Every structure is written in structure tokens, then in C-alpha cells.
Amino acid sequence: VFQGPTHDDVTIESIAIAFQSRLRLFDSLKEIICQKIDKHKISEKMILKLCSLPTETKLIGNGYPTLLVRNVCVLPGIPSLMKKQFQKFSKLYLKNISSEISHSKLFEIKIIEIDLLEILQE
């Protein structure tokens, strides 16, 4: 489970690379995002980036949808939205999965996010 996407991260591009998938514009997601945001505060380029997803992406829910790319769930980055969407996602897709964590890793990085973005873009 990844948190994201936001216009300034590399989550979606990383998932596309991992699955050797191309990105395509999801017009339905663009409609949702354009209804939710003030278009004067975010550029058209950033809107298009938010709406460009791996071709096999399934959108789950409405509002701020959860993205499902094969076996990877991408949740909204805002904690309150992430919690709400995880509850919906887990009811639909995690019915038969043990609640026991089989693998978990925590990375704590003491760096400003924008500086990390520059490193990840290299």
C-alpha cells in the first residue's frame, strides 16, 4: 500500500515502471479532481500529472478514489482521506486475507520532501 499520488511525488511513475506499464490520462479522474480543486491554484500540467495513471488502473470509489494497479493499492496522501478509503478498500478486497502482518518495513528519513523528490528524479 502506497500513499499518494500528489503532483510532487513519484509514486505513480514508480508503479508504472515496476509493472512495465505506460501512463494514460483517466478523464473520469480529471473530472473528479477538477470538481474538488481550485483550478487557479494548480496548473493544468499538474492536473494532467495527477490524472495520468498506469493503463491497467482501476478506480475504486468516488470523491478521491483509491487506485488499484494489479496488486498495489494507492491511497490518497491526506491521512483522513486515506483512512476512509482504506476502510472501503479493505471491505472490498481484503475479506479473505489474514489480519496478521506478513511483512512490514518502516523507513524514517530525516529530509525535506522536496529534496527527496529531486534525488528520486535522478
Secondary structure, DSSP 8 states (H G I E B T S, - for coil): -EE---TT--HHHHHHHHTT--EEE-HHHHHHHHHHS-TTTS-HHHHHHHTEEETT-EEESSSS-EEEETTEEEE-SSHHHHHHHHHHHHHHH-TTS-SS-S--------S-HHHHHHHHH-
